Amino acid sequence: MLKKFFVWFYVLTVSSVSLWAQQKNKTYVEYINKHCEIAVQQMHKHKIPASITLAQGLLESGAGKSVLSASYNNHFGIKANADWKGDKVAMPTKEYRNGKLVTEQHWFRAYDKVQDSYTDHSLFLQRPRYQRLFELKITDYVAWAKGLQQCGYATDIAYANKLIKIIEDYELYRFDRAKRAKVETVLIPNRPIYKFHNLLYVLAADNDSFEQIAADLNISVRKLIKYNEVPEDFPLQAGDIVYLEKKKSKADKPYYEHTVSIGESMHHISQIYGMRIKSLYKLNKKDYEYVPVEGDVLRLR
C-alpha cells in the first residue's frame, strides 16, 4: 500500500531561530536573519539554492563585515572584468601561489544596495561555465558546493567544504524548502536492512525522510535522529546511510585513515565509517571550527 506523507516548508523568522541560534556565531545568525528572504526570492526566480547563496554570502563577505561588502555592497566577491559597465572599486587581494603569499590589486563590482549584489550573483551564475549546476536538484547543496568549486568560482581548494560546513552548522538547507508544498507520494515496497562495521543501517531513497524510515521500520524518529547526529529536519539524499543504532567511537579494522575528497564534511565522513562525529574530531585533535580540506588525512582509530 502506498504511504503518503507531507512536508511543510517555511521561511525562518527571528523568533523561530532564537533557541536554535543560542550556540551559534551571533554575527552569522544576524546575517542569515537579515538576508534569508532575499536569498529565497532569488531561489524561486533563478533556481539557485538559497542555502548556497547564503553560505557564499557569509563566506565571501565575512558575514557582511568585509570592507567590500560593508562599503560597496558586494557580498559575493565578484570582480569587475572588462564586460562590467557598472561602478567598481580597486581592492587588494591575497592568495598563495606556489607556496608564496601574493598581494595584488583587483577591480571589484560596487552596488548601490545589497539587493543588487544578490541579483547580480544570480545573473553571474547564469554564465555558460555554471550551466551544469542547474541540472542538479535544488535541495542537493553538497553537489552545488562541489560544482561551484569545480567550475572555478574560487581558487580555494577547501571552498566547497567550507560552504557545506556553513550550511550544515547553520541549517541553511531549510531555506531550500522555503515554500509550502506537498511532496509526491513515495512508494517503498520494502526497506532492505544492511550491516557494515557491525552496525545496522538502511539507505535513503529519493524524497525520503527520517519520519518515513521510522514509520517503515517501526522505530522512534527521535532515536534515528540521535543515532545519525543530525537536526530533526535534516534533508536526506538518495543513497545516504541511515544508522539504526548508535555509532562507534572509532572505525573498525582495517580502516585506519581517510583521505578527504572534495565535498566531504566531518558528518559525511563519520557516516561512512559508522563512528561518532565527536570521536572523529577528538582522534584528529581538531576543534569544531576545523574544515576538512581535500587531501587531508584523518585518523579513524
Backbone hydrogen bonds, N-H to C=O, Kabsch-Sander energy under -0.5 kcal/mol:
donor,donor_aa,acceptor,acceptor_aa,energy
3,K,186,V,-0.9
4,K,2,L,-0.5
9,F,7,V,-0.6
17,V,13,T,-1.0
17,V,14,V,-0.7
18,S,15,S,-0.9
21,A,17,V,-2.6
22,Q,19,L,-1.0
24,K,21,A,-2.1
29,V,25,N,-2.4
30,E,26,K,-2.5
31,Y,27,T,-2.0
32,I,28,Y,-2.6
33,N,29,V,-2.6
34,K,30,E,-1.9
35,H,31,Y,-2.2
36,C,32,I,-1.9
39,A,35,H,-2.2
40,V,36,C,-2.3
41,Q,37,E,-2.3
42,Q,38,I,-2.5
43,M,39,A,-1.9
44,H,40,V,-2.2
45,K,41,Q,-1.6
46,H,42,Q,-3.2
47,K,43,M,-2.2
53,T,49,P,-2.1
54,L,50,A,-2.7
55,A,51,S,-2.4
56,Q,52,I,-2.7
57,G,53,T,-2.4
58,L,54,L,-2.8
59,L,55,A,-2.5
60,E,56,Q,-3.2
61,S,57,G,-1.9
62,G,58,L,-0.8
63,A,58,L,-1.9
65,K,61,S,-0.8
65,K,62,G,-0.9
66,S,61,S,-2.5
70,A,66,S,-3.1
71,S,67,V,-2.5
72,Y,67,V,-0.7
72,Y,68,L,-0.8
73,N,69,S,-1.3
74,N,68,L,-1.9
75,H,73,N,-0.9
80,A,107,W,-2.4
81,N,79,K,-1.1
84,W,81,N,-2.0
89,V,108,F,-2.4
91,M,106,H,-2.9
93,T,104,E,-3.4
95,E,102,V,-2.0
97,R,100,K,-3.1
100,K,97,R,-1.7
102,V,95,E,-3.1
102,V,100,K,-0.6
104,E,93,T,-2.4
106,H,91,M,-2.6
108,F,89,V,-3.0
109,R,78,I,-2.1
110,A,87,D,-2.2
111,Y,72,Y,-2.6
116,D,113,K,-0.7
117,S,113,K,-1.0
117,S,114,V,-0.6
118,Y,114,V,-2.0
119,T,115,Q,-2.4
120,D,116,D,-2.5
121,H,117,S,-2.1
122,S,118,Y,-1.9
123,L,119,T,-2.1
124,F,120,D,-2.7
125,L,121,H,-1.7
126,Q,123,L,-1.4
127,R,124,F,-1.3
130,Y,127,R,-2.0
131,Q,128,P,-1.5
133,L,130,Y,-1.8
134,F,131,Q,-1.2
135,E,132,R,-1.3
136,L,133,L,-1.8
140,D,137,K,-1.4
141,Y,139,T,-1.5
144,W,140,D,-1.9
145,A,141,Y,-2.5
146,K,142,V,-2.5
147,G,143,A,-2.6
148,L,144,W,-2.4
149,Q,145,A,-1.7
150,Q,146,K,-2.6
151,C,147,G,-2.2
152,G,149,Q,-1.3
153,Y,148,L,-2.6
159,Y,156,D,-1.8
162,K,158,A,-2.5
163,L,159,Y,-2.2
164,I,160,A,-2.4
165,K,161,N,-2.2
166,I,162,K,-2.2
167,I,163,L,-2.5
168,E,164,I,-2.5
169,D,165,K,-3.1
170,Y,166,I,-2.2
171,E,168,E,-0.6
172,L,167,I,-2.0
173,Y,167,I,-0.6
174,R,171,E,-1.4
175,F,172,L,-1.9
176,D,173,Y,-1.2
177,R,174,R,-1.2
178,A,175,F,-1.4
179,K,177,R,-2.0
181,A,7,V,-0.6
186,V,3,K,-1.0
187,L,185,T,-0.5
188,I,186,V,-0.6
194,Y,201,Y,-3.2
196,F,199,L,-2.1
199,L,196,F,-1.8
201,Y,194,Y,-2.2
202,V,242,V,-2.1
204,A,240,D,-2.7
208,D,205,A,-1.5
213,I,209,S,-2.2
214,A,210,F,-2.7
215,A,211,E,-2.1
216,D,212,Q,-2.4
217,L,213,I,-2.1
218,N,214,A,-0.7
219,I,214,A,-2.1
224,L,220,S,-1.9
225,I,221,V,-2.5
226,K,222,R,-2.2
227,Y,223,K,-3.2
228,N,224,L,-2.0
229,E,225,I,-0.5
229,E,226,K,-0.9
230,V,225,I,-1.6
234,F,231,P,-1.6
239,G,204,A,-3.1
240,D,237,Q,-2.3
242,V,202,V,-2.5
244,L,200,L,-2.6
248,K,274,G,-2.8
251,A,300,L,-2.8
255,Y,252,D,-2.1
256,Y,254,P,-1.2
258,H,298,L,-2.1
260,V,258,H,-0.6
260,V,296,D,-3.1
264,E,261,S,-1.5
265,S,263,G,-0.5
269,I,265,S,-2.2
270,S,266,M,-2.3
271,Q,267,H,-1.9
272,I,268,H,-1.7
273,Y,269,I,-1.5
274,G,270,S,-0.6
274,G,271,Q,-0.5
275,M,270,S,-2.1
276,R,248,K,-3.1
280,L,276,R,-1.8
281,Y,277,I,-2.3
282,K,278,K,-2.3
283,L,279,S,-3.0
284,N,280,L,-1.2
285,K,282,K,-1.4
286,K,281,Y,-2.5
290,Y,287,D,-1.9
294,E,157,I,-0.6
295,G,260,V,-2.6
296,D,293,V,-3.0
298,L,258,H,-3.0
298,L,296,D,-0.6
300,L,256,Y,-2.7
301,R,256,Y,-0.7
